[in-house]
Amino acid sequence: MYGVSREEEIMRYLPLIDQVIYRLSIKNVDYDYDDLFNMGVIGLMDALKKFNPEKKVPFDNYARVRIKGAIIDEVRKHSKISRYKIASLNEYYSARRELEQTQKREVTDLEVAKFMNITMEQLSDIHESLHYLANVSLEDTLFVKDSESYSALNTVPDTSIESAEGKVLKEEQERILGQCIRKLSEREQIILSLYYQEELTLKEIAAVLDISIPRVSQLHGKILIKLRKLIEEENQ
């Protein structure tokens, strides 16, 4: 990263922005590819300015985090999808909990849909909403309390310097998350591994599992709902 101009550095790492945009599942009519790319350039420039090679972190990894953060931060400021989708998610959680308390067992999607008086297609939209929110902040999607309202602000990770208390909380969340993931079925664990560890796109995962892309999105959302329930039980 030495001996070249800032413009040359930016040009060299522009493909990283494409990689980040390709991974984000931001569905908003207000943003096209050029908008997201321009947001990503801001993140890339920030990464080039603040990167410290002495920390021995690969620049590509560091830059992807900064690029994603810049895009998400800008989307957060102008989010118009939160209220409706978040309200639907909160209604879903309440309905599922009420049903399970009444039935004393795990209820099916069909039972939840009937209880909420919605179609299975509308329920699938709720699953996809959770998939979207997890792209913005997996931790907040899984660990937010029911008494807390989702908002465009609390579905975005805090990029400020973590406090000692924050680090302890994050470590505890990671421990609980690991325990709960081990309780999932093998197929569910494979999907999470392909998405978060292998960093495959929905299209690539669909090809691996031989299912449609919307189905991958729905399955991802359902797995997160199941994980959230397991985490709630773990925290009781």
Secondary structure by P-SEA (a helix, b strand, c coil): cccccaaaaaaaaaaaaaaaaaacccccccccaaaaaaaaaaaaaaaaacccccccccaaaaaaaaaaaaaaaaaaacccccaaaaaaaaaaaaaaaaaaaaacccccaaaaaaaacccaaaaaaaaaaaaaaaaacccccccccccccccccccccccccccaaaaaaaaaaaaaaaaaaaaccaaaaaaaaacccccccaaaaaaaacccaaaaaaaaaaaaaaaaaaaaaaac
